[in-house]
């Protein structure tokens, strides 16, 4: 069974930074691509970034150049370093992994950026 637990969210002023973490249980972590998604109030969940098992990364256009995704396979943990935060980054952030066609999600962590 896969369990994902996000942490690191909070309230920050525009221009500030936060670092999110996603701790994964189970033995699948190192062999799977891991994703960050976010969902703002009244909006659909949107994809933010991915880090593959080999460490390659890709980002949504809205966060490229400001956010950095990374992983530590020894710790079964993924990170999202968020810099130059904007009010429009306010959302609940979720980590995600797909295992054999099944999507697993964490409970989410709230990020609020004040203007």
CNS distance restraints for C-alpha pairs under 8 A (distance, minus, plus):
assign (resid   1 and name CA) (resid  25 and name CA) 7.89 0.50 0.50
assign (resid   1 and name CA) (resid  26 and name CA) 6.53 0.50 0.50
assign (resid   2 and name CA) (resid  24 and name CA) 7.06 0.50 0.50
assign (resid   2 and name CA) (resid  25 and name CA) 5.73 0.50 0.50
assign (resid   2 and name CA) (resid  26 and name CA) 5.61 0.50 0.50
assign (resid   2 and name CA) (resid  28 and name CA) 7.92 0.50 0.50
assign (resid   2 and name CA) (resid 104 and name CA) 6.97 0.50 0.50
assign (resid   3 and name CA) (resid  24 and name CA) 5.68 0.50 0.50
assign (resid   3 and name CA) (resid  25 and name CA) 5.19 0.50 0.50
assign (resid   3 and name CA) (resid  26 and name CA) 7.32 0.50 0.50
assign (resid   3 and name CA) (resid 104 and name CA) 7.49 0.50 0.50
assign (resid   3 and name CA) (resid 105 and name CA) 7.74 0.50 0.50
assign (resid   3 and name CA) (resid 106 and name CA) 7.01 0.50 0.50
assign (resid   4 and name CA) (resid  22 and name CA) 6.36 0.50 0.50
assign (resid   4 and name CA) (resid  23 and name CA) 5.68 0.50 0.50
assign (resid   4 and name CA) (resid  24 and name CA) 4.63 0.50 0.50
assign (resid   4 and name CA) (resid  25 and name CA) 6.60 0.50 0.50
assign (resid   4 and name CA) (resid  95 and name CA) 7.06 0.50 0.50
assign (resid   4 and name CA) (resid  96 and name CA) 7.69 0.50 0.50
assign (resid   4 and name CA) (resid 104 and name CA) 7.56 0.50 0.50
assign (resid   4 and name CA) (resid 105 and name CA) 6.32 0.50 0.50
assign (resid   4 and name CA) (resid 106 and name CA) 4.55 0.50 0.50
assign (resid   4 and name CA) (resid 107 and name CA) 7.63 0.50 0.50
assign (resid   5 and name CA) (resid  22 and name CA) 5.38 0.50 0.50
assign (resid   5 and name CA) (resid  23 and name CA) 5.18 0.50 0.50
assign (resid   5 and name CA) (resid  24 and name CA) 6.58 0.50 0.50
assign (resid   5 and name CA) (resid  95 and name CA) 7.96 0.50 0.50
assign (resid   5 and name CA) (resid 106 and name CA) 5.21 0.50 0.50
assign (resid   5 and name CA) (resid 107 and name CA) 6.58 0.50 0.50
assign (resid   5 and name CA) (resid 108 and name CA) 7.60 0.50 0.50
assign (resid   6 and name CA) (resid  20 and name CA) 7.02 0.50 0.50
assign (resid   6 and name CA) (resid  21 and name CA) 5.52 0.50 0.50
assign (resid   6 and name CA) (resid  22 and name CA) 4.34 0.50 0.50
assign (resid   6 and name CA) (resid  23 and name CA) 6.46 0.50 0.50
assign (resid   6 and name CA) (resid  94 and name CA) 6.94 0.50 0.50
assign (resid   6 and name CA) (resid  95 and name CA) 6.89 0.50 0.50
assign (resid   6 and name CA) (resid 106 and name CA) 6.24 0.50 0.50
assign (resid   6 and name CA) (resid 107 and name CA) 6.90 0.50 0.50
assign (resid   6 and name CA) (resid 108 and name CA) 5.84 0.50 0.50
assign (resid   6 and name CA) (resid 109 and name CA) 5.91 0.50 0.50
assign (resid   7 and name CA) (resid  20 and name CA) 5.76 0.50 0.50
assign (resid   7 and name CA) (resid  21 and name CA) 5.27 0.50 0.50
assign (resid   7 and name CA) (resid  22 and name CA) 6.53 0.50 0.50
assign (resid   7 and name CA) (resid 108 and name CA) 7.87 0.50 0.50
assign (resid   7 and name CA) (resid 109 and name CA) 5.89 0.50 0.50
assign (resid   8 and name CA) (resid  18 and name CA) 7.10 0.50 0.50
assign (resid   8 and name CA) (resid  19 and name CA) 5.93 0.50 0.50
assign (resid   8 and name CA) (resid  20 and name CA) 4.50 0.50 0.50
assign (resid   8 and name CA) (resid  21 and name CA) 6.12 0.50 0.50
assign (resid   8 and name CA) (resid 109 and name CA) 7.09 0.50 0.50
assign (resid   9 and name CA) (resid  18 and name CA) 7.04 0.50 0.50
assign (resid   9 and name CA) (resid  19 and name CA) 7.52 0.50 0.50
assign (resid   9 and name CA) (resid  20 and name CA) 6.21 0.50 0.50
assign (resid   9 and name CA) (resid 109 and name CA) 5.27 0.50 0.50
assign (resid   9 and name CA) (resid 110 and name CA) 5.19 0.50 0.50
assign (resid   9 and name CA) (resid 111 and name CA) 4.91 0.50 0.50
assign (resid   9 and name CA) (resid 112 and name CA) 7.93 0.50 0.50
assign (resid  10 and name CA) (resid  18 and name CA) 7.84 0.50 0.50
assign (resid  10 and name CA) (resid 109 and name CA) 7.99 0.50 0.50
assign (resid  10 and name CA) (resid 110 and name CA) 6.16 0.50 0.50
assign (resid  10 and name CA) (resid 111 and name CA) 5.05 0.50 0.50
assign (resid  10 and name CA) (resid 112 and name CA) 6.13 0.50 0.50
assign (resid  11 and name CA) (resid 111 and name CA) 6.17 0.50 0.50
assign (resid  11 and name CA) (resid 112 and name CA) 4.74 0.50 0.50
assign (resid  11 and name CA) (resid 113 and name CA) 5.92 0.50 0.50
assign (resid  11 and name CA) (resid 114 and name CA) 7.34 0.50 0.50
assign (resid  12 and name CA) (resid  16 and name CA) 6.05 0.50 0.50
assign (resid  12 and name CA) (resid  17 and name CA) 7.24 0.50 0.50
assign (resid  12 and name CA) (resid  18 and name CA) 7.72 0.50 0.50
assign (resid  12 and name CA) (resid 111 and name CA) 7.91 0.50 0.50
assign (resid  12 and name CA) (resid 112 and name CA) 6.34 0.50 0.50
assign (resid  12 and name CA) (resid 113 and name CA) 5.03 0.50 0.50
assign (resid  12 and name CA) (resid 114 and name CA) 6.27 0.50 0.50
assign (resid  13 and name CA) (resid  85 and name CA) 7.67 0.50 0.50
assign (resid  13 and name CA) (resid 113 and name CA) 5.36 0.50 0.50
assign (resid  13 and name CA) (resid 114 and name CA) 4.78 0.50 0.50
assign (resid  13 and name CA) (resid 115 and name CA) 6.19 0.50 0.50
assign (resid  14 and name CA) (resid  84 and name CA) 6.97 0.50 0.50
assign (resid  14 and name CA) (resid  85 and name CA) 5.33 0.50 0.50
assign (resid  14 and name CA) (resid  86 and name CA) 5.04 0.50 0.50
assign (resid  14 and name CA) (resid  87 and name CA) 6.27 0.50 0.50
assign (resid  14 and name CA) (resid 113 and name CA) 5.69 0.50 0.50
assign (resid  14 and name CA) (resid 114 and name CA) 5.69 0.50 0.50
assign (resid  14 and name CA) (resid 115 and name CA) 5.34 0.50 0.50
assign (resid  15 and name CA) (resid  83 and name CA) 7.03 0.50 0.50
assign (resid  15 and name CA) (resid  84 and name CA) 4.18 0.50 0.50
assign (resid  15 and name CA) (resid  85 and name CA) 4.87 0.50 0.50
assign (resid  15 and name CA) (resid  86 and name CA) 6.41 0.50 0.50
assign (resid  16 and name CA) (resid  83 and name CA) 6.15 0.50 0.50
assign (resid  16 and name CA) (resid  84 and name CA) 5.51 0.50 0.50
assign (resid  16 and name CA) (resid  85 and name CA) 5.50 0.50 0.50
assign (resid  17 and name CA) (resid  81 and name CA) 7.46 0.50 0.50
assign (resid  17 and name CA) (resid  82 and name CA) 5.38 0.50 0.50
assign (resid  17 and name CA) (resid  83 and name CA) 4.42 0.50 0.50
assign (resid  17 and name CA) (resid  84 and name CA) 6.28 0.50 0.50
assign (resid  17 and name CA) (resid  85 and name CA) 6.19 0.50 0.50
assign (resid  18 and name CA) (resid  81 and name CA) 6.17 0.50 0.50
assign (resid  18 and name CA) (resid  82 and name CA) 5.24 0.50 0.50
assign (resid  18 and name CA) (resid  83 and name CA) 6.77 0.50 0.50
assign (resid  19 and name CA) (resid  79 and name CA) 6.84 0.50 0.50
assign (resid  19 and name CA) (resid  80 and name CA) 5.60 0.50 0.50
assign (resid  19 and name CA) (resid  81 and name CA) 4.44 0.50 0.50
assign (resid  19 and name CA) (resid  82 and name CA) 5.96 0.50 0.50
assign (resid  20 and name CA) (resid  79 and name CA) 5.48 0.50 0.50
assign (resid  20 and name CA) (resid  80 and name CA) 4.98 0.50 0.50
assign (resid  20 and name CA) (resid  81 and name CA) 6.43 0.50 0.50
assign (resid  20 and name CA) (resid  82 and name CA) 7.89 0.50 0.50
assign (resid  21 and name CA) (resid  77 and name CA) 6.72 0.50 0.50
assign (resid  21 and name CA) (resid  78 and name CA) 5.71 0.50 0.50
assign (resid  21 and name CA) (resid  79 and name CA) 4.51 0.50 0.50
assign (resid  21 and name CA) (resid  80 and name CA) 6.52 0.50 0.50
assign (resid  22 and name CA) (resid  77 and name CA) 5.44 0.50 0.50
assign (resid  22 and name CA) (resid  78 and name CA) 5.02 0.50 0.50
assign (resid  22 and name CA) (resid  79 and name CA) 6.23 0.50 0.50
assign (resid  22 and name CA) (resid  95 and name CA) 6.35 0.50 0.50
assign (resid  23 and name CA) (resid  75 and name CA) 7.92 0.50 0.50
assign (resid  23 and name CA) (resid  76 and name CA) 6.01 0.50 0.50
assign (resid  23 and name CA) (resid  77 and name CA) 4.49 0.50 0.50
assign (resid  23 and name CA) (resid  78 and name CA) 6.59 0.50 0.50
assign (resid  24 and name CA) (resid  29 and name CA) 6.62 0.50 0.50
assign (resid  24 and name CA) (resid  76 and name CA) 5.48 0.50 0.50
assign (resid  24 and name CA) (resid  77 and name CA) 6.08 0.50 0.50
assign (resid  25 and name CA) (resid  29 and name CA) 7.60 0.50 0.50
assign (resid  25 and name CA) (resid  76 and name CA) 7.14 0.50 0.50
assign (resid  28 and name CA) (resid  32 and name CA) 6.43 0.50 0.50
assign (resid  29 and name CA) (resid  73 and name CA) 6.96 0.50 0.50
assign (resid  29 and name CA) (resid  76 and name CA) 5.95 0.50 0.50
assign (resid  30 and name CA) (resid  53 and name CA) 5.86 0.50 0.50
assign (resid  30 and name CA) (resid  73 and name CA) 5.33 0.50 0.50
assign (resid  30 and name CA) (resid  76 and name CA) 7.12 0.50 0.50
assign (resid  31 and name CA) (resid  53 and name CA) 5.27 0.50 0.50
assign (resid  32 and name CA) (resid  52 and name CA) 6.56 0.50 0.50
assign (resid  32 and name CA) (resid  53 and name CA) 5.22 0.50 0.50
assign (resid  32 and name CA) (resid  97 and name CA) 7.07 0.50 0.50
assign (resid  32 and name CA) (resid  98 and name CA) 7.58 0.50 0.50
assign (resid  32 and name CA) (resid  99 and name CA) 7.68 0.50 0.50
assign (resid  33 and name CA) (resid  50 and name CA) 6.77 0.50 0.50
assign (resid  33 and name CA) (resid  51 and name CA) 5.64 0.50 0.50
assign (resid  33 and name CA) (resid  52 and name CA) 4.01 0.50 0.50
assign (resid  33 and name CA) (resid  53 and name CA) 5.18 0.50 0.50
assign (resid  33 and name CA) (resid  97 and name CA) 6.65 0.50 0.50
assign (resid  33 and name CA) (resid  98 and name CA) 7.77 0.50 0.50
assign (resid  34 and name CA) (resid  50 and name CA) 5.65 0.50 0.50
assign (resid  34 and name CA) (resid  51 and name CA) 5.45 0.50 0.50
assign (resid  34 and name CA) (resid  52 and name CA) 6.33 0.50 0.50
assign (resid  34 and name CA) (resid  53 and name CA) 7.77 0.50 0.50
assign (resid  34 and name CA) (resid  78 and name CA) 7.55 0.50 0.50
assign (resid  34 and name CA) (resid  95 and name CA) 7.23 0.50 0.50
assign (resid  34 and name CA) (resid  96 and name CA) 5.97 0.50 0.50
assign (resid  34 and name CA) (resid  97 and name CA) 5.14 0.50 0.50
assign (resid  34 and name CA) (resid  98 and name CA) 7.92 0.50 0.50
assign (resid  35 and name CA) (resid  47 and name CA) 7.62 0.50 0.50
assign (resid  35 and name CA) (resid  48 and name CA) 7.41 0.50 0.50
assign (resid  35 and name CA) (resid  49 and name CA) 5.66 0.50 0.50
assign (resid  35 and name CA) (resid  50 and name CA) 4.34 0.50 0.50
assign (resid  35 and name CA) (resid  51 and name CA) 6.51 0.50 0.50
assign (resid  35 and name CA) (resid  95 and name CA) 5.63 0.50 0.50
assign (resid  35 and name CA) (resid  96 and name CA) 5.02 0.50 0.50
assign (resid  35 and name CA) (resid  97 and name CA) 6.35 0.50 0.50
assign (resid  36 and name CA) (resid  47 and name CA) 6.41 0.50 0.50
assign (resid  36 and name CA) (resid  48 and name CA) 5.36 0.50 0.50
assign (resid  36 and name CA) (resid  49 and name CA) 5.30 0.50 0.50
assign (resid  36 and name CA) (resid  50 and name CA) 6.46 0.50 0.50
assign (resid  36 and name CA) (resid  80 and name CA) 7.82 0.50 0.50
assign (resid  36 and name CA) (resid  93 and name CA) 6.90 0.50 0.50
assign (resid  36 and name CA) (resid  94 and name CA) 5.68 0.50 0.50
assign (resid  36 and name CA) (resid  95 and name CA) 4.55 0.50 0.50
assign (resid  36 and name CA) (resid  96 and name CA) 6.17 0.50 0.50
assign (resid  37 and name CA) (resid  45 and name CA) 6.65 0.50 0.50
assign (resid  37 and name CA) (resid  46 and name CA) 5.50 0.50 0.50
assign (resid  37 and name CA) (resid  47 and name CA) 4.35 0.50 0.50
assign (resid  37 and name CA) (resid  48 and name CA) 4.97 0.50 0.50
assign (resid  37 and name CA) (resid  49 and name CA) 7.13 0.50 0.50
assign (resid  37 and name CA) (resid  93 and name CA) 5.77 0.50 0.50
assign (resid  37 and name CA) (resid  94 and name CA) 5.12 0.50 0.50
assign (resid  37 and name CA) (resid  95 and name CA) 6.21 0.50 0.50
assign (resid  37 and name CA) (resid  96 and name CA) 7.34 0.50 0.50
assign (resid  38 and name CA) (resid  45 and name CA) 5.52 0.50 0.50
assign (resid  38 and name CA) (resid  46 and name CA) 5.43 0.50 0.50
assign (resid  38 and name CA) (resid  47 and name CA) 6.52 0.50 0.50
assign (resid  38 and name CA) (resid  48 and name CA) 6.71 0.50 0.50
assign (resid  38 and name CA) (resid  91 and name CA) 5.84 0.50 0.50
assign (resid  38 and name CA) (resid  92 and name CA) 5.44 0.50 0.50
assign (resid  38 and name CA) (resid  93 and name CA) 4.27 0.50 0.50
assign (resid  38 and name CA) (resid  94 and name CA) 5.85 0.50 0.50
assign (resid  39 and name CA) (resid  43 and name CA) 6.32 0.50 0.50
assign (resid  39 and name CA) (resid  44 and name CA) 6.00 0.50 0.50
assign (resid  39 and name CA) (resid  45 and name CA) 4.26 0.50 0.50
assign (resid  39 and name CA) (resid  46 and name CA) 6.20 0.50 0.50
assign (resid  39 and name CA) (resid  91 and name CA) 5.13 0.50 0.50
assign (resid  39 and name CA) (resid  92 and name CA) 5.29 0.50 0.50
assign (resid  39 and name CA) (resid  93 and name CA) 6.59 0.50 0.50
assign (resid  40 and name CA) (resid  44 and name CA) 7.27 0.50 0.50
assign (resid  40 and name CA) (resid  45 and name CA) 7.27 0.50 0.50
assign (resid  40 and name CA) (resid  90 and name CA) 6.32 0.50 0.50
assign (resid  40 and name CA) (resid  91 and name CA) 4.14 0.50 0.50
assign (resid  40 and name CA) (resid  92 and name CA) 6.40 0.50 0.50
assign (resid  41 and name CA) (resid  91 and name CA) 6.85 0.50 0.50
assign (resid  47 and name CA) (resid  60 and name CA) 6.89 0.50 0.50
assign (resid  48 and name CA) (resid  59 and name CA) 5.93 0.50 0.50
assign (resid  48 and name CA) (resid  60 and name CA) 5.19 0.50 0.50
assign (resid  48 and name CA) (resid  63 and name CA) 7.18 0.50 0.50
assign (resid  49 and name CA) (resid  57 and name CA) 7.24 0.50 0.50
assign (resid  49 and name CA) (resid  58 and name CA) 5.61 0.50 0.50
assign (resid  49 and name CA) (resid  59 and name CA) 4.35 0.50 0.50
assign (resid  49 and name CA) (resid  60 and name CA) 6.11 0.50 0.50
assign (resid  49 and name CA) (resid  69 and name CA) 6.75 0.50 0.50
assign (resid  50 and name CA) (resid  57 and name CA) 5.52 0.50 0.50
assign (resid  50 and name CA) (resid  58 and name CA) 5.44 0.50 0.50
assign (resid  50 and name CA) (resid  59 and name CA) 6.67 0.50 0.50
assign (resid  50 and name CA) (resid  69 and name CA) 7.02 0.50 0.50
assign (resid  51 and name CA) (resid  55 and name CA) 5.63 0.50 0.50
assign (resid  51 and name CA) (resid  56 and name CA) 5.50 0.50 0.50
assign (resid  51 and name CA) (resid  57 and name CA) 4.51 0.50 0.50
assign (resid  51 and name CA) (resid  58 and name CA) 6.86 0.50 0.50
assign (resid  51 and name CA) (resid  69 and name CA) 6.48 0.50 0.50
assign (resid  51 and name CA) (resid  70 and name CA) 6.45 0.50 0.50
assign (resid  51 and name CA) (resid  71 and name CA) 7.32 0.50 0.50
assign (resid  52 and name CA) (resid  56 and name CA) 5.24 0.50 0.50
assign (resid  52 and name CA) (resid  57 and name CA) 6.48 0.50 0.50
assign (resid  55 and name CA) (resid  70 and name CA) 7.32 0.50 0.50
assign (resid  55 and name CA) (resid  71 and name CA) 7.41 0.50 0.50
assign (resid  57 and name CA) (resid  69 and name CA) 6.98 0.50 0.50
assign (resid  57 and name CA) (resid  70 and name CA) 7.96 0.50 0.50
assign (resid  59 and name CA) (resid  63 and name CA) 6.60 0.50 0.50
assign (resid  59 and name CA) (resid  64 and name CA) 5.51 0.50 0.50
assign (resid  60 and name CA) (resid  64 and name CA) 6.10 0.50 0.50
assign (resid  63 and name CA) (resid  67 and name CA) 5.65 0.50 0.50
assign (resid  66 and name CA) (resid  82 and name CA) 6.18 0.50 0.50
assign (resid  66 and name CA) (resid  83 and name CA) 5.18 0.50 0.50
assign (resid  66 and name CA) (resid  84 and name CA) 6.08 0.50 0.50
assign (resid  66 and name CA) (resid  85 and name CA) 7.69 0.50 0.50
assign (resid  67 and name CA) (resid  80 and name CA) 6.67 0.50 0.50
assign (resid  67 and name CA) (resid  81 and name CA) 5.49 0.50 0.50
assign (resid  67 and name CA) (resid  82 and name CA) 4.48 0.50 0.50
assign (resid  67 and name CA) (resid  83 and name CA) 6.00 0.50 0.50
assign (resid  68 and name CA) (resid  80 and name CA) 5.64 0.50 0.50
assign (resid  68 and name CA) (resid  81 and name CA) 5.01 0.50 0.50
assign (resid  68 and name CA) (resid  82 and name CA) 6.59 0.50 0.50
assign (resid  69 and name CA) (resid  78 and name CA) 7.45 0.50 0.50
assign (resid  69 and name CA) (resid  79 and name CA) 5.67 0.50 0.50
assign (resid  69 and name CA) (resid  80 and name CA) 4.59 0.50 0.50
assign (resid  69 and name CA) (resid  81 and name CA) 6.40 0.50 0.50
assign (resid  70 and name CA) (resid  78 and name CA) 5.80 0.50 0.50
assign (resid  70 and name CA) (resid  79 and name CA) 5.22 0.50 0.50
assign (resid  70 and name CA) (resid  80 and name CA) 6.58 0.50 0.50
assign (resid  71 and name CA) (resid  76 and name CA) 7.70 0.50 0.50
assign (resid  71 and name CA) (resid  77 and name CA) 5.82 0.50 0.50
assign (resid  71 and name CA) (resid  78 and name CA) 4.15 0.50 0.50
assign (resid  71 and name CA) (resid  79 and name CA) 5.94 0.50 0.50
assign (resid  72 and name CA) (resid  76 and name CA) 6.06 0.50 0.50
assign (resid  72 and name CA) (resid  77 and name CA) 5.39 0.50 0.50
assign (resid  72 and name CA) (resid  78 and name CA) 6.25 0.50 0.50
assign (resid  73 and name CA) (resid  77 and name CA) 6.45 0.50 0.50
assign (resid  85 and name CA) (resid  89 and name CA) 6.48 0.50 0.50
assign (resid  85 and name CA) (resid 113 and name CA) 6.78 0.50 0.50
assign (resid  86 and name CA) (resid  90 and name CA) 7.60 0.50 0.50
assign (resid  86 and name CA) (resid 113 and name CA) 6.15 0.50 0.50
assign (resid  86 and name CA) (resid 114 and name CA) 7.82 0.50 0.50
assign (resid  86 and name CA) (resid 115 and name CA) 7.58 0.50 0.50
assign (resid  87 and name CA) (resid 112 and name CA) 7.34 0.50 0.50
assign (resid  87 and name CA) (resid 113 and name CA) 4.69 0.50 0.50
assign (resid  87 and name CA) (resid 114 and name CA) 5.70 0.50 0.50
assign (resid  87 and name CA) (resid 115 and name CA) 5.97 0.50 0.50
assign (resid  88 and name CA) (resid 113 and name CA) 7.57 0.50 0.50
assign (resid  89 and name CA) (resid 111 and name CA) 7.55 0.50 0.50
assign (resid  89 and name CA) (resid 112 and name CA) 7.46 0.50 0.50
assign (resid  89 and name CA) (resid 113 and name CA) 6.71 0.50 0.50
assign (resid  90 and name CA) (resid 110 and name CA) 7.80 0.50 0.50
assign (resid  90 and name CA) (resid 111 and name CA) 5.38 0.50 0.50
assign (resid  90 and name CA) (resid 112 and name CA) 4.56 0.50 0.50
assign (resid  90 and name CA) (resid 113 and name CA) 5.45 0.50 0.50
assign (resid  91 and name CA) (resid 110 and name CA) 6.07 0.50 0.50
assign (resid  91 and name CA) (resid 111 and name CA) 5.51 0.50 0.50
assign (resid  91 and name CA) (resid 112 and name CA) 6.62 0.50 0.50
assign (resid  92 and name CA) (resid 108 and name CA) 5.78 0.50 0.50
assign (resid  92 and name CA) (resid 109 and name CA) 5.36 0.50 0.50
assign (resid  92 and name CA) (resid 110 and name CA) 4.34 0.50 0.50
assign (resid  92 and name CA) (resid 111 and name CA) 5.99 0.50 0.50
assign (resid  93 and name CA) (resid 108 and name CA) 5.26 0.50 0.50
assign (resid  93 and name CA) (resid 109 and name CA) 5.28 0.50 0.50
assign (resid  93 and name CA) (resid 110 and name CA) 6.26 0.50 0.50
assign (resid  93 and name CA) (resid 111 and name CA) 7.06 0.50 0.50
assign (resid  94 and name CA) (resid 105 and name CA) 6.63 0.50 0.50
assign (resid  94 and name CA) (resid 106 and name CA) 5.82 0.50 0.50
assign (resid  94 and name CA) (resid 107 and name CA) 6.85 0.50 0.50
assign (resid  94 and name CA) (resid 108 and name CA) 4.51 0.50 0.50
assign (resid  94 and name CA) (resid 109 and name CA) 6.71 0.50 0.50
assign (resid  95 and name CA) (resid 105 and name CA) 5.92 0.50 0.50
assign (resid  95 and name CA) (resid 106 and name CA) 5.73 0.50 0.50
assign (resid  95 and name CA) (resid 108 and name CA) 7.31 0.50 0.50
assign (resid  96 and name CA) (resid 103 and name CA) 6.82 0.50 0.50
assign (resid  96 and name CA) (resid 104 and name CA) 5.59 0.50 0.50
assign (resid  96 and name CA) (resid 105 and name CA) 4.84 0.50 0.50
assign (resid  96 and name CA) (resid 106 and name CA) 6.85 0.50 0.50
assign (resid  97 and name CA) (resid 103 and name CA) 5.89 0.50 0.50
assign (resid  97 and name CA) (resid 104 and name CA) 5.41 0.50 0.50
assign (resid  97 and name CA) (resid 105 and name CA) 6.99 0.50 0.50
assign (resid  98 and name CA) (resid 102 and name CA) 5.35 0.50 0.50
assign (resid  98 and name CA) (resid 103 and name CA) 4.45 0.50 0.50
assign (resid  98 and name CA) (resid 104 and name CA) 6.17 0.50 0.50
assign (resid  99 and name CA) (resid 103 and name CA) 6.51 0.50 0.50
assign (resid  99 and name CA) (resid 104 and name CA) 7.66 0.50 0.50
